[in-house]
């Protein structure tokens, strides 16, 4: 079993990695520093957005990012607001990139 990072540490490292590639990103909702779940909203600045969250595969013991929602940005924002209302510990990080880069598929994420 791998080392589990706190949510605030992971978010800070993710934002630093994005900054290093000149990809704008910011925290939309600050969740629980230790154990809050993190969702990443990818805003492609064309009126559409995608949301990713981490999934743990019990069969392979691997953790990976999976797209859980995609559509018009207003609908994605409404769904995230509902999720945040039911889970105040939830972090939401918004990445803004026309090319659709989010870096979640890179090693170490």
N, C-alpha and C positions, 0 to 999 in steps of 0.2 A: 504494500500500500504506500502511495506516494505522500510526500509532505503536503499538508493542507495549509495554504496561505490564508491570512485574514482577508476579508473583502476589501478593506481600505488599502491594504498593501498591494493587492492585485490591481485595483483600480488605478492607484498611483503609478505603478509600473506600466500598465497598459497605456495610460495617457502619455507617459514619457516616451514609450515606443512609437506611438502615433506622431508625437511632436517631432521625433527624429526623422520621420518621413514626410514632414510638412502636411500632415493630415489633421485638419481641425477636429477637435473633440472636446466635450465638456460633460460634467455631471449634471444631469437633469434632476435626479432624485438621489439624495444621500441616505442610504439605508443603514442597517446595523453594521458598525465597524468590524465586528468580529465574524459574524456568521451570516450576514445578509446575502441573499441570492443576487446575482448581477445579471441584468439583461442589457444587451447592446442593441441600440437602434441605429441602423445605417440609413441616413438620409442622403439620397442621391441628388437632391436639389432640383428634382424635376416633378415634384408633387407626389412622389412615391417613396415608400420606406419599407425596410425589412427589419425584423427583430430576431436576435439570436440569444440562446441561453445554453448553459452547460448541461450536458447529459452524461450521466455515468452509466456505462454498460456493465451490468453485473456479470454477464457471461465472459467478457474479455478483461474486465477490471480496468477498462480505459475510459477516460473522460474526454469528451470532444464537444465542440460547439455545434449546435444544430439550429437551423432556421425554424422558427416556430410561427411566424406570421409575416405576411407581405401584402401590400396593397396601397391604396391611396394614403398619403401621410395623415390626413385628418382622422381616418378610420383607425390607423395604427396608433395614433396618439390617444384616441378615445379608449382603445383596448388597454393600452399601458396605464392610463389613468384608473381604469376599473381594477386592474391587477394591483396597482399601488394602493388603492383604497382598501383592498382586502389583505394586503401584505405590506405594512408600513416599514418592514425591515428591508424591502427590496431596493436595490440600487438600479438606476437607469443611467446609462452612459450613451450620449448621442455622438455619433461620428458623422461628419459631413464630408462627402467625397463624391464628386460627379462620376468618377471612374468605378465606384463601388468597392473601393479598397477598405478593408476593416482589420486586416492582419490576424484575424482569429484562426486562420488556417495555417499559420506559421508555427514552427516548433517553439515550445515554451509557453504557449497560450493555453 
